Amino acid sequence: MQPKSSVDRVRAALLAASHADTVTEFPEGTRSAADAAAAIGCSVAQIAKSIVFRAVTEHGERVALIIASGVNRVSTAKVEALLGCKLKRADGDWVRERTGFAIGGVAPLGHLSPPLLVFDQDLLALHPVWAAGGSPRHVFSTEAAELARITGAQVADIAEATAA
């Protein structure tokens, strides 16, 4: 039986990966990393935000999903070097069509088709982390190493350098 909603897809993907269903709804919304941290009562760094790009490959465009700490800006140059392709911005319609999620609710798993995945190594120092659960009001909690495992994402240094 196919999951009915994007949140159901995330729940099913968690269970299929032998992870507990820890999806929680926050009616006030978790659209941004700051909103999610405020709703949950954790630091912004503990939010594993999902950033979607259009990856231009020799076989056409694919979803590139970057799972990053909520406080980090992603270096597209670092991610392009890791993936070996050019990244372009993705608009809301393209994100929904390709991932099955609305912006603000893009989960790191449960996609309509497998994305290219990169995981921010800075998340590994945080306990626990929270990721989007399929809608702008749903999140799930996990350990960072477990999130890297269940997504199969390549763990790397992807944060932009910060000025000292």
Backbone hydrogen bonds in HBPLUS format (Angstrom, degrees):
<---DONOR---> <-ACCEPTOR-->    atom                        ^
c    i                          cat <-CA-CA->   ^        H-A-AA   ^      H-
h    n   atom  resd res      DA  || num        DHA   H-A  angle D-A-AA Bond
n    s   type  num  typ     dist DA aas  dist angle  dist       angle   num
A0009-ARG N   A0005-SER O   2.94 MM   4  6.31 146.9  2.05 145.4 154.8     1
A0010-VAL N   A0006-SER O   3.15 MM   4  6.45 150.8  2.24 142.5 149.1     2
A0011-ARG N   A0007-VAL O   2.96 MM   4  6.28 164.9  1.98 153.5 157.5     3
A0012-ALA N   A0008-ASP O   2.89 MM   4  6.07 162.6  1.92 150.0 154.8     4
A0013-ALA N   A0009-ARG O   2.90 MM   4  6.07 153.9  1.97 143.3 150.8     5
A0014-LEU N   A0010-VAL O   2.88 MM   4  6.12 157.4  1.94 154.8 160.5     6
A0015-LEU N   A0011-ARG O   3.03 MM   4  6.29 168.2  2.05 152.1 154.9     7
A0016-ALA N   A0012-ALA O   2.86 MM   4  6.02 155.0  1.92 146.7 154.4     8
A0017-ALA N   A0013-ALA O   3.09 MM   4  6.20 133.4  2.31 137.3 148.1     9
A0017-ALA N   A0014-LEU O   3.09 MM   3  5.19 133.2  2.32  97.6 110.5    10
A0019-HIS N   A0014-LEU O   2.88 MM   5  5.02 155.3  1.94 147.1 147.2    11
A0018-SER N   A0015-LEU O   3.02 MM   3  5.04 156.3  2.08 110.8 112.5    12
A0024-THR N   A0139-VAL O   2.72 MM 115  5.52 160.4  1.76 166.9 173.9    13
A0139-VAL N   A0024-THR O   3.01 MM 115  5.52 157.1  2.06 154.7 161.4    14
A0026-PHE N   A0137-ARG O   2.68 MM 111  5.16 163.1  1.71 158.5 164.8    15
A0029-GLY N   A0026-PHE O   2.85 MM   3  5.57 163.4  1.88 126.9 132.6    16
A0030-THR N   A0136-PRO O   2.61 MM 106  5.34 169.0  1.62 165.2 161.2    17
A0036-ALA N   A0032-SER O   2.90 MM   4  6.11 165.3  1.92 154.6 158.6    18
A0037-ALA N   A0033-ALA O   2.93 MM   4  6.10 165.1  1.95 150.1 154.1    19
A0038-ALA N   A0034-ALA O   3.00 MM   4  6.14 158.5  2.05 146.8 152.7    20
A0039-ALA N   A0035-ASP O   2.95 MM   4  6.15 160.5  1.99 151.0 156.3    21
A0040-ILE N   A0036-ALA O   2.89 MM   4  6.01 162.3  1.92 155.5 160.3    22
A0041-GLY N   A0037-ALA O   2.76 MM   4  5.58 154.4  1.83 144.0 151.7    23
A0042-CYS N   A0037-ALA O   3.18 MM   5  5.02 148.5  2.29 131.7 139.1    24
A0046-GLN N   A0043-SER O   3.07 MM   3  5.44 139.0  2.24 105.7 115.9    25
A0047-ILE N   A0044-VAL O   3.09 MM   3  5.52 165.4  2.11 115.4 119.7    26
A0130-TRP N   A0046-GLN O   2.91 MM  84  6.25 155.1  1.98 157.9 162.7    27
A0070-GLY N   A0047-ILE O   2.74 MM  23  4.92 119.8  2.10 145.2 160.5    28
A0048-ALA N   A0130-TRP O   2.67 MM  82  5.68 167.2  1.69 154.8 159.3    29
A0049-LYS N   A0068-ALA O   2.78 MM  19  5.30 132.6  2.00 175.6 160.9    30
A0068-ALA N   A0049-LYS O   2.88 MM  19  5.30 157.0  1.94 152.5 156.1    31
A0051-ILE N   A0066-ILE O   2.83 MM  15  5.04 164.4  1.85 147.8 153.3    32
A0066-ILE N   A0051-ILE O   2.83 MM  15  5.04 170.2  1.84 149.9 153.2    33
A0053-PHE N   A0064-ALA O   2.89 MM  11  5.09 158.4  1.93 150.1 156.8    34
A0064-ALA N   A0053-PHE O   2.99 MM  11  5.09 164.3  2.01 147.4 146.6    35
A0054-ARG N   A0088-LYS O   2.80 MM  34  4.93 173.7  1.80 149.5 151.4    36
A0088-LYS N   A0054-ARG O   2.82 MM  34  4.93 149.2  1.92 138.2 148.4    37
A0055-ALA N   A0062-ARG O   2.78 MM   7  5.11 169.0  1.79 165.7 163.1    38
A0062-ARG N   A0055-ALA O   2.92 MM   7  5.11 150.4  2.01 139.7 149.5    39
A0056-VAL N   A0086-LYS O   2.85 MM  30  5.31 173.0  1.85 164.2 166.2    40
A0057-THR N   A0060-GLY O   2.84 MM   3  5.19 164.4  1.86 148.0 150.1    41
A0060-GLY N   A0057-THR O   3.12 MM   3  5.19 165.6  2.14 113.2 113.1    42
A0116-LEU N   A0063-VAL O   2.82 MM  53  6.18 167.6  1.84 160.7 160.1    43
A0065-LEU N   A0116-LEU O   2.73 MM  51  6.00 168.4  1.74 178.8 175.6    44
A0118-VAL N   A0065-LEU O   3.08 MM  53  6.49 154.7  2.15 158.9 161.6    45
A0067-ILE N   A0118-VAL O   2.84 MM  51  6.21 169.2  1.85 165.9 169.0    46
A0120-ASP N   A0067-ILE O   2.80 MM  53  6.02 164.7  1.82 176.7 172.4    47
A0072-ASN N   A0069-SER O   2.99 MM   3  5.44 155.4  2.05 116.7 124.3    48
A0160-GLU N   A0073-ARG O   2.79 MM  87  5.64 158.0  1.84 157.4 158.9    49
A0075-SER N   A0158-ILE O   2.74 MM  83  5.60 176.6  1.74 169.2 168.4    50
A0079-VAL N   A0075-SER O   3.13 MM   4  6.48 162.7  2.16 152.5 157.1    51
A0080-GLU N   A0076-THR O   2.78 MM   4  5.90 162.7  1.81 152.3 157.4    52
A0081-ALA N   A0077-ALA O   3.04 MM   4  6.17 156.1  2.09 143.6 149.8    53
A0082-LEU N   A0078-LYS O   3.01 MM   4  6.30 153.0  2.09 144.9 152.3    54
A0083-LEU N   A0079-VAL O   2.89 MM   4  6.09 166.1  1.91 157.8 160.9    55
A0084-GLY N   A0080-GLU O   2.72 MM   4  5.53 133.8  1.93 141.7 153.4    56
A0085-CYS N   A0080-GLU O   3.34 MM   5  5.31 141.5  2.50 132.5 140.5    57
A0095-VAL N   A0091-ASP O   2.95 MM   4  6.20 163.8  1.97 159.8 165.1    58
A0096-ARG N   A0092-GLY O   3.00 MM   4  6.18 167.0  2.02 150.1 153.1    59
A0097-GLU N   A0093-ASP O   2.91 MM   4  6.07 164.1  1.94 151.3 156.2    60
A0098-ARG N   A0094-TRP O   2.93 MM   4  6.00 161.9  1.96 152.6 157.0    61
A0099-THR N   A0095-VAL O   2.83 MM   4  5.71 158.3  1.88 151.7 157.7    62
A0100-GLY N   A0096-ARG O   2.88 MM   4  4.80 141.6  2.03 121.4 132.7    63
A0112-LEU N   A0099-THR O   3.21 MM  13  5.25 142.0  2.36 110.9 121.1    64
A0105-GLY N   A0102-ALA O   2.89 MM   3  5.50 149.8  1.98 142.4 144.9    65
A0154-GLN N   A0117-LEU O   3.25 MM  37  6.29 171.1  2.26 128.5 125.8    66
A0119-PHE N   A0154-GLN O   2.73 MM  35  5.69 166.7  1.75 146.7 145.8    67
A0156-ALA N   A0119-PHE O   2.94 MM  37  6.18 159.0  1.99 172.9 171.5    68
A0123-LEU N   A0120-ASP O   3.07 MM   3  5.89 160.7  2.11 123.3 128.0    69
A0121-GLN N   A0156-ALA O   2.89 MM  35  5.20 160.0  1.93 145.5 143.5    70
A0124-LEU N   A0121-GLN O   3.08 MM   3  5.63 149.1  2.17 114.2 121.9    71
A0125-ALA N   A0122-ASP O   3.46 MM   3  6.02 165.2  2.48 112.7 116.3    72
A0126-LEU N   A0123-LEU O   2.98 MM   3  5.48 166.2  2.00 122.8 125.7    73
A0129-VAL N   A0142-THR O   2.87 MM  13  5.60 173.1  1.87 164.6 166.7    74
A0142-THR N   A0129-VAL O   2.98 MM  13  5.60 150.2  2.07 159.8 164.9    75
A0131-ALA N   A0140-PHE O   2.93 MM   9  5.48 158.5  1.98 154.6 160.4    76
A0140-PHE N   A0131-ALA O   2.80 MM   9  5.48 147.5  1.91 150.4 160.9    77
A0133-GLY N   A0138-HIS O   2.66 MM   5  4.63 161.4  1.69 124.5 118.2    78
A0138-HIS N   A0135-SER O   3.22 MM   3  5.32 166.2  2.24 111.3 115.3    79
A0146-GLU N   A0143-GLU O   3.08 MM   3  5.18 118.7  2.47  98.6 114.0    80
A0147-LEU N   A0143-GLU O   2.90 MM   4  6.23 152.7  1.97 153.5 162.1    81
A0148-ALA N   A0144-ALA O   2.92 MM   4  6.24 158.5  1.97 154.1 159.5    82
A0149-ARG N   A0145-ALA O   2.99 MM   4  6.19 153.0  2.06 138.7 146.4    83
A0150-ILE N   A0146-GLU O   2.85 MM   4  6.12 169.7  1.86 159.5 160.2    84
A0151-THR N   A0147-LEU O   3.09 MM   4  6.09 143.9  2.22 142.9 151.2    85
A0152-GLY N   A0148-ALA O   2.95 MM   4  5.82 138.0  2.13 139.1 150.1    86
